[in-house]
């Protein structure tokens, strides 16, 4: 029986030591440095990892390397990465499980050789022009970072007539609008310069933040004065593991098997026709942290949590001046402990959950 692996707290020093040790295991491909380093944090879902890697290999922009960083994978993720026979794809496995994407992503960034960094979740897929569009936008605007919208798949199936059916959403934004620090931008839609990544530092462990480490990282980029721009294209497909409970235990990949050929063949019309367009959410709509925490609250704290949206709307600007990331501040109002959001996600995914720690 496979031993259950729980998340481990880690520090910047831990990440630096790990990256240095793992660098000796990586065979550096011959030739010039790639323009883009793609970092994929992987953990025991090799059945969907293969689709993510296929979508990278299908990119029209070809000057890239992929660093698949296993979070102490115990399945055949390395075999899947190696099966492509592509020297641009390299796999390293962490010696212990860090419990979320933040550790592997930080190690991957440190190991990357490119002048640009992009992240791709093992669950997600890139449309064929994703890297090209983001690099073009970054070059044209002189930005430090570019973010794009994606198709968010809740469910997907093929009906008897051969047509797609299911729940797909796209958040639409004005490409000329400024990026707001309280909006949620999925890391699979980011591209940033390696210079910015070095200036911002490592991702924070999910056990140390109340919401998601990706959004805390994005806020640090914004608050450091980075120029962040939108890419006008809808250029990735998000297939979140939490859309189906116990996705890790059940190895669910039904949606991946349907949508991967559509994405790789660049035939997005059927997916686009199915998508519901949503406006960019307001600050209070954007920042709804784990409602599960309410059941652990009593008295005054419960009342504050239930009135969280109003409190947040009136105070988040002042909180930002005090150094609070908006998402973290809203989660604190809701009573979410540090590591609380990650604990909820792990529970839904069917993974071991470390006890919440304030």
C-alpha positions in Angstrom: 0.0 0.0 0.0 1.4 3.4 -1.0 2.3 5.6 2.0 0.3 8.8 2.3 2.5 11.8 1.9 1.5 15.0 3.7 2.6 18.6 2.8 5.9 19.9 4.2 6.6 23.5 5.3 9.6 24.9 3.6 11.7 28.1 3.5 13.6 30.1 0.8 16.8 28.4 2.0 15.2 25.0 1.5 14.3 25.9 -2.1 17.8 27.2 -2.8 19.4 24.1 -1.5 17.1 21.8 -3.4 17.5 23.7 -6.7 21.3 23.6 -6.3 21.3 19.8 -5.6 18.9 19.0 -8.4 20.8 21.2 -10.9 23.5 18.5 -10.9 21.0 15.9 -12.0 19.8 17.8 -15.0 21.6 17.3 -18.3 21.7 20.7 -20.0 20.7 20.4 -23.7 23.2 21.5 -26.2 22.8 24.8 -28.0 21.7 28.3 -27.0 19.6 29.1 -24.0 15.9 29.0 -24.8 13.8 32.2 -24.7 11.1 30.7 -22.5 11.4 28.4 -19.5 8.1 26.5 -18.9 7.7 25.3 -15.3 5.2 22.5 -14.6 4.6 21.4 -11.0 3.6 17.8 -11.1 2.2 15.4 -8.5 0.8 11.9 -9.3 -1.5 12.7 -12.2 0.6 11.4 -15.0 -2.5 10.6 -17.0 -3.2 14.4 -17.4 0.4 15.5 -17.4 0.9 13.9 -20.8 -1.8 16.2 -22.3 -0.2 19.3 -20.7 3.1 18.3 -22.3 1.5 17.6 -25.7 0.0 21.1 -25.6 3.5 22.6 -25.1 5.0 20.6 -27.9 2.2 21.8 -30.2 3.1 25.5 -29.7 3.7 27.5 -32.8 6.4 29.3 -30.7 9.2 26.7 -30.4 12.0 28.4 -28.5 11.3 26.9 -25.1 12.4 24.4 -22.5 10.2 22.5 -20.0 11.1 21.8 -16.4 8.7 19.3 -15.0 9.3 19.4 -11.2 7.7 16.5 -9.4 6.5 17.1 -5.9 8.0 13.8 -4.8 5.9 11.9 -7.4 5.5 8.2 -6.7 3.7 7.4 -10.0 5.1 7.2 -13.5 5.3 11.0 -14.2 8.9 10.8 -15.0 8.3 8.0 -17.6 5.6 10.1 -19.2 7.9 13.1 -19.5 10.7 11.0 -20.8 8.4 9.2 -23.3 8.3 12.3 -25.6 12.0 11.8 -26.4 12.3 15.6 -26.5 15.6 17.0 -25.0 13.8 20.3 -24.3 11.6 18.4 -21.7 13.4 17.6 -18.4 12.1 16.0 -15.3 13.3 16.3 -11.7 11.7 14.9 -8.6 11.8 16.6 -5.2 13.1 14.3 -2.4 10.1 15.1 -0.2 6.5 16.3 -0.8 6.0 20.1 -0.3 2.2 19.8 -0.5 1.3 22.3 -3.3 2.7 23.9 -6.5 4.6 26.7 -4.7 7.7 24.6 -3.9 8.1 22.9 -7.3 7.4 26.2 -9.1 10.1 28.0 -7.1 12.6 25.2 -7.8 11.7 25.2 -11.5 12.2 29.0 -11.8 15.6 28.7 -10.2 16.6 25.9 -12.6 15.2 27.6 -15.7 17.7 29.1 -18.2 15.3 31.2 -20.3 14.9 35.0 -20.2 11.1 34.5 -19.8 9.2 32.3 -17.4 5.8 30.6 -18.0 3.9 28.3 -15.7 1.6 25.5 -16.7 -0.5 23.5 -14.3 -0.3 19.7 -14.9 -4.1 19.9 -15.2 -4.2 22.6 -17.9 -3.6 22.9 -21.6 -2.2 25.7 -23.7 -3.8 26.7 -27.0 -1.2 26.5 -29.8 -0.5 30.2 -30.0 -0.4 30.7 -26.2 3.4 31.3 -25.9 3.6 33.2 -29.1 0.8 35.6 -28.1 2.2 36.3 -24.7 5.7 36.8 -26.0 4.4 39.1 -28.7 2.4 41.2 -26.2 5.4 41.4 -23.8 7.7 42.5 -26.6 5.2 45.1 -28.0 4.4 46.7 -24.6 7.8 46.3 -22.9 5.9 44.8 -19.9 7.5 42.8 -17.1 4.6 40.4 -17.1 1.6 39.4 -19.3 -1.5 37.6 -18.3 -4.2 36.0 -20.5 -7.7 34.7 -20.2 -8.6 31.0 -20.6 -11.5 28.7 -21.1 -12.5 27.3 -17.7 -14.0 23.8 -18.0 -16.4 22.6 -15.3 -17.6 19.6 -17.2 -17.4 18.4 -20.8 -18.9 15.5 -22.7 -19.9 14.6 -26.3 -23.6 14.1 -26.9 -25.0 11.4 -29.3 -24.9 13.8 -32.2 -21.2 14.3 -31.7 -21.5 17.8 -30.4 -19.8 19.2 -27.3 -21.9 19.7 -24.2 -21.0 20.9 -20.7 -20.0 23.9 -18.6 -17.3 26.2 -20.0 -16.7 29.8 -18.9 -14.5 32.7 -20.1 -13.8 35.9 -18.2 -13.7 38.7 -20.7 -11.6 41.8 -20.0 -10.7 45.0 -21.8 -7.2 44.5 -23.2 -6.4 48.1 -22.5 -7.6 48.1 -18.8 -5.1 48.0 -16.1 -4.5 44.9 -14.1 -6.2 45.1 -10.7 -4.5 43.5 -7.7 -7.7 41.9 -6.4 -8.4 39.9 -9.6 -7.6 36.2 -9.8 -5.3 35.3 -12.8 -4.5 31.6 -13.1 -0.8 31.0 -13.3 -1.2 28.9 -16.5 -2.0 32.2 -18.2 1.2 34.1 -17.0 4.4 35.0 -18.7 7.0 37.1 -16.9 10.6 38.1 -17.3 13.3 36.1 -15.4 14.5 39.5 -14.1 11.1 40.1 -12.4 11.1 36.5 -11.0 14.5 37.0 -9.5 13.4 40.3 -8.0 10.2 38.9 -6.5 11.8 35.8 -5.1 10.2 32.4 -4.5 6.6 31.5 -4.2 5.4 31.4 -0.6 4.3 27.9 0.7 0.6 27.4 0.6 0.8 26.5 4.3 1.9 30.1 5.1 -0.9 31.9 3.2 -4.7 32.1 3.8 -5.7 32.0 0.1 -3.6 30.8 -2.8 0.2 31.2 -3.1 -0.2 32.0 -6.8 -2.3 35.1 -6.1 0.0 36.2 -3.3 2.9 35.9 -5.8 1.0 37.9 -8.4 0.2 40.6 -5.9 3.9 40.9 -5.0 4.7 41.5 -8.6 2.0 44.2 -8.8 3.0 45.8 -5.5 6.7 45.8 -6.6 5.8 48.1 -9.5 6.0 45.6 -12.2 4.3 46.6 -15.5 1.6 43.9 -16.1 -0.4 43.8 -19.3 -3.3 41.7 -20.7 -2.9 39.5 -23.7 -6.1 39.9 -25.8 -6.3 36.2 -26.7 -8.1 33.5 -24.8 -5.1 31.1 -25.0 -5.3 28.3 -22.5 -7.8 25.8 -21.1 -8.2 25.3 -17.4 -9.3 21.9 -16.2 -9.3 22.3 -12.4 -8.9 19.1 -10.5 -11.5 20.3 -7.9 -14.2 20.3 -10.6 -14.6 16.6 -9.8 -14.1 15.4 -6.2 -11.3 12.9 -5.6 -9.8 13.6 -9.0 -6.4 12.2 -7.9 -7.8 9.0 -6.4 -10.1 8.3 -9.4 -7.6 9.4 -12.1 -10.3 11.3 -13.8 -9.3 12.6 -17.2 -12.6 12.4 -19.2 -12.5 16.1 -20.0 -8.9 16.0 -21.0 -9.4 13.2 -23.4 -12.2 15.2 -25.1 -10.6 18.7 -25.2 -6.9 17.8 -25.8 -7.4 16.9 -29.6 -9.5 20.1 -30.0 -6.7 22.3 -28.5 -3.8 20.5 -30.2 -5.4 20.6 -33.6 -6.2 24.3 -33.0 -10.0 23.8 -33.6 -11.4 25.9 -30.8 -14.7 26.9 -32.5 -16.8 24.2 -30.8 -15.3 25.1 -27.4 -15.7 28.8 -27.9 -19.3 28.4 -29.0 -20.1 26.5 -25.8 -18.4 29.1 -23.5 -20.4 31.5 -21.3 -18.8 35.0 -21.3 -18.5 36.5 -17.9 -17.5 40.1 -17.0 -14.4 40.6 -14.9 -15.5 40.3 -11.3 -15.6 43.2 -8.9 -13.3 43.3 -5.8 -15.9 41.8 -3.5 -16.9 39.1 -6.0 -13.3 38.2 -6.7 -12.3 37.6 -3.1 -14.6 34.9 -1.7 -12.4 32.6 0.4 -13.3 29.2 1.9 -16.8 29.2 3.3 -16.0 26.0 5.1 -14.2 28.1 7.7 -17.5 29.6 8.9 -18.5 26.4 10.6 -15.6 26.8 13.0 -16.4 30.4 13.9 -18.6 31.6 16.7 -19.9 34.9 18.1 -18.2 38.1 16.8 -15.9 36.3 14.4 -18.8 34.6 12.7 -20.7 37.9 12.4 -17.6 39.5 10.8 -17.2 36.6 8.4 -20.8 36.8 7.2 -20.4 40.5 6.6 -17.1 40.1 5.0 -17.9 41.5 1.6 -19.1 44.8 3.0 -16.1 45.0 5.4 -13.7 44.2 2.6 -15.1 46.7 0.2 -14.7 49.5 2.7 -11.3 48.6 4.1 -9.2 46.7 1.5 -7.5 49.9 0.1 -6.3 50.8 3.7 -5.3 47.2 4.2 -3.2 47.2 1.0 -1.4 50.3 2.3 -0.5 48.3 5.4 1.0 45.6 3.2 -2.0 43.1 3.0 -2.5 41.3 -0.3 -6.3 41.8 -1.0 -7.0 38.0 -1.3 -5.2 37.4 2.0 -7.1 40.2 3.7 -10.5 38.9 2.5 -9.6 35.4 3.7 -8.6 36.7 7.1 -11.9 38.5 7.4 -13.6 35.2 6.6 -11.7 33.5 9.4 -9.5 31.3 7.1 -6.3 30.2 8.9 -2.9 30.1 7.2 -2.9 27.1 5.0 -6.7 26.9 5.1 -7.5 27.3 1.4 -4.9 24.7 0.5 -6.3 22.3 3.1 -9.7 22.6 1.5 -8.3 22.0 -2.0 -6.4 18.9 -0.8 -9.5 17.6 0.9 -11.5 18.0 -2.3 -8.8 16.3 -4.4 -8.6 13.4 -2.0 -5.1 14.1 -0.8 -3.9 14.0 2.8 -4.5 17.2 4.7 -2.1 18.7 7.2 -3.9 20.1 10.3 -4.6 23.8 10.0 -2.1 26.0 11.7 -2.4 29.7 12.4 
